[in-house]
Amino acid sequence: MMEMWHAGLGWPTAATLLAVSFASSFITIAFGIGGGAVMLAVLATLLPAPAIVPVHGLVQLGSNAGRAAIMTRYMRFDLLGPFAIGALIGILLGGSLVVQLEAGWIQIGVGLFILWSVVAKPPAFLRKSGMITGLFSSFLTMFFGGTGPFVATYIKAQNLERHAHVATHAMLMTLQHLLKTVAFGILGFAFSIWAGLILLLITAGVLGTLAGRVMLAKIDDRRFRIVLNVILSVLAARLIYAGASDIFFTNTAQLPTGGRD
């Protein structure tokens, strides 16, 4: 019975994930972005590859829903419709193409995706159209998970004040993660195995949201973003190295020895 609360990962690993869930939600509400990528990077180092994106999606659904619930009055609901149409199309397209990739390739893909979100800026067309942003980011989220930076770039272009930015981002990401969770459920992912751990992670995320709300608009954004980008870059580099090592050593082990009979 107790194993359901850590999904067979062991309590040290589960405790680490709980701490990261709290911290990632704190980061997101305090600074408007970044927590989802931190959670994704850590999950990708501790979870089996097939579970990374679905589990991350459901945890982020709970975290964003909690954030949206306490900041509803700041939301820009007029931005929801176009994004929702694009998100639904993107999820349907991604769900029809998503395949079970090797663990190494998933780690490399997630690592490169995180690095790209740190060093690059999404193209201009993503900053101008809610429908295109919803479609593109939702398609990618089926494969790599953490597409918050894409959505945040679009919201930033709307020139919202800080609270409205955080609240609207939470609203759009809640919708995206909800659609993604439904899609993975239809595709046959066994969420029940992870249900206990996911519930704990969501609870920790809600607590992080409540704590981070107190810090909203009180922290030096520039310095924090520098530290956050360094942490994300290190985690991404570790993922890429681990994935490449896994692929290299697996392929090497499978090479014929060429020995004589």
C-alpha positions as CSV (number, residue, x, y, z in Angstrom):
1,M,0.0,0.0,0.0
2,M,2.8,2.4,0.9
3,E,4.6,1.8,-2.4
4,M,1.8,3.6,-4.3
5,W,3.0,6.8,-2.7
6,H,6.5,6.5,-4.3
7,A,5.7,4.3,-7.3
8,G,8.5,1.9,-6.5
9,L,11.1,4.7,-6.8
10,G,12.1,4.6,-3.1
11,W,11.4,7.3,-0.6
12,P,14.7,9.2,-1.1
13,T,13.9,9.7,-4.7
14,A,10.3,10.5,-3.9
15,A,11.3,13.1,-1.3
16,T,13.7,14.7,-3.8
17,L,10.8,15.0,-6.3
18,L,8.5,16.5,-3.6
19,A,11.1,19.1,-2.8
20,V,11.6,19.9,-6.5
21,S,7.8,20.1,-7.0
22,F,7.5,22.7,-4.2
23,A,10.5,24.7,-5.5
24,S,9.3,24.6,-9.1
25,S,5.9,26.0,-8.3
26,F,7.5,28.6,-6.0
27,I,9.7,29.6,-8.9
28,T,6.9,29.8,-11.5
29,I,4.6,32.0,-9.4
30,A,7.3,34.2,-8.1
31,F,9.0,34.8,-11.5
32,G,6.4,33.9,-14.0
33,I,8.3,31.1,-15.7
34,G,11.0,28.5,-15.2
35,G,9.5,26.1,-12.7
36,G,8.1,23.6,-15.3
37,A,11.5,23.3,-17.0
38,V,13.2,22.6,-13.6
39,M,10.6,19.9,-12.8
40,L,11.0,18.4,-16.2
41,A,14.8,18.3,-16.0
42,V,14.8,16.5,-12.6
43,L,12.0,14.1,-13.6
44,A,14.0,13.2,-16.7
45,T,16.9,12.1,-14.5
46,L,14.9,10.1,-12.0
47,L,11.9,8.5,-13.8
48,P,11.8,5.8,-16.5
49,A,11.8,7.4,-19.9
50,P,8.3,6.4,-20.9
51,A,6.9,8.1,-17.8
52,I,8.7,11.4,-18.1
53,V,6.3,13.4,-20.2
54,P,2.9,12.0,-19.0
55,V,3.8,12.3,-15.3
56,H,5.3,15.8,-15.8
57,G,2.1,16.8,-17.6
58,L,-0.3,15.6,-14.8
59,V,1.9,17.2,-12.1
60,Q,2.0,20.4,-14.0
61,L,-1.8,20.2,-14.5
62,G,-2.3,20.2,-10.8
63,S,0.3,22.9,-10.1
64,N,-1.0,25.3,-12.8
65,A,-4.6,24.6,-11.8
66,G,-3.8,25.5,-8.2
67,R,-2.0,28.7,-9.3
68,A,-4.9,29.6,-11.6
69,A,-7.4,29.0,-8.8
70,I,-5.8,31.6,-6.4
71,M,-5.3,34.2,-9.2
72,T,-8.5,33.9,-11.1
73,R,-9.4,37.6,-10.8
74,Y,-6.2,38.5,-12.8
75,M,-6.8,36.3,-15.8
76,R,-7.3,37.6,-19.3
77,F,-10.0,35.2,-20.4
78,D,-10.2,36.8,-23.9
79,L,-6.9,35.1,-24.7
80,L,-8.2,31.7,-23.9
81,G,-10.4,30.9,-27.0
82,P,-7.8,31.2,-29.8
83,F,-5.2,29.4,-27.7
84,A,-7.6,26.6,-26.9
85,I,-8.4,26.0,-30.6
86,G,-4.7,25.8,-31.5
87,A,-4.0,23.6,-28.4
88,L,-6.6,21.0,-29.3
89,I,-5.3,20.7,-32.9
90,G,-1.7,20.5,-31.6
91,I,-2.5,17.8,-29.1
92,L,-4.4,15.8,-31.7
93,L,-1.5,16.0,-34.2
94,G,1.1,15.2,-31.5
95,G,-1.0,12.3,-30.2
96,S,-1.3,10.8,-33.6
97,L,2.5,10.9,-34.2
98,V,4.0,10.3,-30.7
99,V,6.0,7.1,-30.5
100,Q,7.8,5.2,-27.8
101,L,11.3,6.5,-28.2
102,E,14.4,4.9,-26.6
103,A,15.3,6.3,-23.2
104,G,18.5,7.8,-24.4
105,W,16.9,9.7,-27.2
106,I,14.2,11.1,-24.8
107,Q,16.9,12.3,-22.5
108,I,18.8,14.0,-25.3
109,G,15.6,15.5,-26.7
110,V,14.5,16.9,-23.4
111,G,18.1,18.2,-22.7
112,L,18.3,20.0,-26.0
113,F,14.8,21.4,-25.6
114,I,15.7,22.9,-22.2
115,L,19.0,24.3,-23.5
116,W,17.1,25.9,-26.5
117,S,14.6,27.5,-24.1
118,V,17.5,29.0,-22.1
119,V,19.6,30.4,-25.0
120,A,17.1,31.1,-27.7
121,K,13.9,33.2,-28.1
122,P,10.8,31.7,-29.8
123,P,10.2,33.2,-33.2
124,A,8.1,36.3,-33.7
125,F,5.0,34.4,-35.1
126,L,4.7,32.6,-31.7
127,R,4.5,36.0,-30.0
128,K,1.7,37.3,-32.1
129,S,-0.9,34.6,-32.5
130,G,-2.6,32.7,-29.6
131,M,-3.9,30.0,-32.0
132,I,-0.4,29.3,-33.5
133,T,1.2,29.4,-30.1
134,G,-1.4,26.9,-28.8
135,L,-0.9,24.6,-31.8
136,F,2.9,24.7,-31.9
137,S,3.5,24.5,-28.1
138,S,0.8,21.8,-27.6
139,F,2.3,19.7,-30.5
140,L,5.7,19.8,-28.9
141,T,4.5,19.1,-25.4
142,M,3.4,15.6,-26.4
143,F,7.1,14.8,-27.1
144,F,9.2,17.0,-24.8
145,G,6.8,18.3,-22.1
146,G,8.1,21.7,-20.9
147,T,6.7,24.2,-23.4
148,G,5.9,27.0,-20.8
149,P,8.6,29.3,-22.3
150,F,6.7,29.4,-25.7
151,V,3.4,30.3,-24.0
152,A,5.1,32.8,-21.7
153,T,6.6,34.6,-24.7
154,Y,3.2,35.0,-26.3
155,I,1.7,36.3,-23.0
156,K,4.7,38.7,-22.6
157,A,3.9,40.2,-26.0
158,Q,0.4,41.2,-24.6
159,N,2.2,43.6,-22.2
160,L,0.2,42.4,-19.1
161,E,1.1,43.6,-15.6
162,R,2.9,41.0,-13.5
163,H,0.0,39.4,-11.7
164,A,-2.1,39.1,-14.9
165,H,0.9,37.6,-16.7
166,V,1.3,34.9,-14.1
167,A,-2.4,34.2,-13.8
168,T,-3.0,34.0,-17.6
169,H,0.0,31.8,-18.1
170,A,-1.4,29.4,-15.5
171,M,-4.8,29.4,-17.2
172,L,-3.4,28.5,-20.6
173,M,-0.9,25.9,-19.3
174,T,-3.7,24.3,-17.2
175,L,-5.7,23.8,-20.4
176,Q,-2.7,22.5,-22.3
177,H,-1.7,20.0,-19.6
178,L,-5.3,18.9,-19.3
179,L,-5.6,18.1,-23.0
180,K,-2.2,16.3,-22.9
181,T,-3.2,14.2,-19.9
182,V,-6.4,13.1,-21.6
183,A,-4.5,12.3,-24.8
184,F,-1.9,10.1,-22.9
185,G,-4.7,8.4,-21.1
186,I,-6.4,7.5,-24.4
187,L,-3.0,6.3,-25.7
188,G,-2.9,3.8,-22.8
189,F,-0.4,5.3,-20.3
190,A,-1.0,3.7,-16.9
191,F,-1.5,6.8,-14.7
192,S,-2.8,4.6,-11.9
193,I,0.7,3.2,-11.1
194,W,1.9,6.8,-10.5
195,A,-1.3,8.1,-8.9
196,G,-0.1,8.3,-5.3
197,L,3.2,10.0,-6.1
198,I,1.5,12.4,-8.5
199,L,-0.9,13.4,-5.8
200,L,1.9,14.1,-3.4
201,L,3.8,16.1,-6.1
202,I,0.7,18.2,-6.8
203,T,0.2,18.9,-3.1
204,A,3.8,20.0,-2.8
205,G,3.3,22.1,-5.9
206,V,0.2,23.9,-4.4
207,L,2.2,24.6,-1.2
208,G,5.0,26.0,-3.3
209,T,2.5,28.2,-5.1
210,L,1.1,29.6,-1.9
211,A,4.6,30.3,-0.6
212,G,5.8,31.8,-3.9
213,R,2.8,34.1,-4.1
214,V,4.1,36.0,-1.0
215,M,7.3,36.6,-2.9
216,L,5.7,37.8,-6.1
217,A,7.1,41.2,-7.2
218,K,9.6,41.2,-4.3
219,I,12.5,39.4,-5.9
220,D,15.3,40.6,-8.2
221,D,14.2,39.0,-11.5
222,R,17.5,39.6,-13.4
223,R,19.8,37.9,-10.9
224,F,17.5,35.1,-10.3
225,R,17.1,34.4,-14.1
226,I,20.9,34.2,-14.4
227,V,21.1,31.6,-11.6
228,L,18.1,29.7,-13.0
229,N,19.5,29.6,-16.5
230,V,22.8,28.2,-15.1
231,I,21.0,25.5,-13.2
232,L,18.9,24.6,-16.2
233,S,21.9,24.5,-18.5
234,V,23.8,22.1,-16.1
235,L,20.8,19.8,-15.8
236,A,20.3,19.8,-19.6
237,A,24.0,19.0,-20.2
238,R,23.7,16.1,-17.7
239,L,20.6,14.8,-19.6
240,I,22.4,15.0,-22.9
241,Y,25.5,13.3,-21.6
242,A,23.4,10.5,-19.9
243,G,21.4,9.9,-23.0
244,A,24.3,9.8,-25.3
245,S,26.2,7.5,-23.0
246,D,23.2,5.2,-22.8
247,I,22.9,5.1,-26.6
248,F,26.6,4.7,-27.2
249,F,27.1,1.9,-24.6
250,T,23.9,0.1,-25.7
251,N,24.9,0.1,-29.3
252,T,28.5,-0.9,-28.4
253,A,27.3,-3.8,-26.4
254,Q,25.2,-5.0,-29.3
255,L,28.0,-5.0,-31.8
256,P,29.1,-8.4,-33.0
257,T,32.4,-9.5,-31.6
258,G,33.6,-11.0,-34.8
259,G,35.1,-14.0,-32.9
260,R,35.8,-17.4,-34.6
261,D,33.6,-20.4,-34.2
